[in-house]
Amino acid sequence: MPIYRLDAIDRRILAAYERFLTETLLRLPGVSDIRSNFAIQTVKAHGPLPLARTEG
């Protein structure tokens, strides 16, 4: 399995995001769990989605 290295800027951004989650969002009433996902490569190139039109 490959090991991915994050540079210093990415680590700082992720650390700030983690602090925001734990120190702000998780302390709100009614919030008990937060899940995040990050893409490690481009998921969608710029441009419209290739959606088929439906008659309705």
C-alpha positions as a printed NumPy array, in Angstrom:
array([[  0.   ,   0.   ,   0.   ],
       [  1.456,   3.416,  -0.93 ],
       [  2.155,   5.995,   1.757],
       [  1.06 ,   9.546,   0.94 ],
       [  3.027,  12.483,   2.333],
       [  1.298,  15.78 ,   3.055],
       [  3.37 ,  18.93 ,   2.884],
       [  3.506,  21.442,   5.76 ],
       [  0.725,  23.639,   4.386],
       [ -1.66 ,  20.7  ,   4.056],
       [ -0.897,  19.548,   7.607],
       [ -1.628,  23.031,   8.977],
       [ -4.916,  23.212,   7.09 ],
       [ -5.959,  19.764,   8.309],
       [ -4.94 ,  20.64 ,  11.881],
       [ -7.046,  23.821,  11.741],
       [ -9.97 ,  21.839,  10.337],
       [ -9.654,  19.283,  13.135],
       [ -9.624,  22.067,  15.759],
       [-12.726,  23.619,  14.163],
       [-14.521,  20.263,  14.31 ],
       [-13.569,  19.388,  17.872],
       [-13.648,  22.854,  19.447],
       [-16.651,  24.321,  17.604],
       [-18.925,  21.914,  15.751],
       [-18.858,  19.008,  18.192],
       [-19.706,  21.364,  21.054],
       [-22.961,  22.466,  19.434],
       [-26.176,  21.07 ,  20.945],
       [-27.426,  18.091,  18.971],
       [-24.102,  17.394,  17.223],
       [-22.617,  14.094,  18.369],
       [-20.691,  12.839,  15.334],
       [-19.003,  14.332,  12.277],
       [-17.571,  12.436,   9.32 ],
       [-15.38 ,  13.951,   6.632],
       [-14.012,  12.655,   3.354],
       [-11.205,  14.126,   1.301],
       [-10.371,  13.374,  -2.323],
       [ -6.705,  12.707,  -3.06 ],
       [ -7.178,  13.303,  -6.759],
       [ -9.566,  15.17 ,  -9.05 ],
       [-12.972,  13.566,  -8.891],
       [-14.701,  15.693, -11.525],
       [-13.134,  17.838, -14.203],
       [-14.614,  21.276, -14.845],
       [-17.669,  21.343, -17.053],
       [-21.264,  20.184, -16.997],
       [-22.281,  16.803, -15.705],
       [-23.324,  14.387, -18.481],
       [-26.919,  14.032, -17.292],
       [-29.638,  12.685, -19.581],
       [-32.721,  14.873, -19.991],
       [-36.032,  13.399, -18.985],
       [-39.372,  14.459, -20.373],
       [-41.856,  15.214, -17.65 ]])
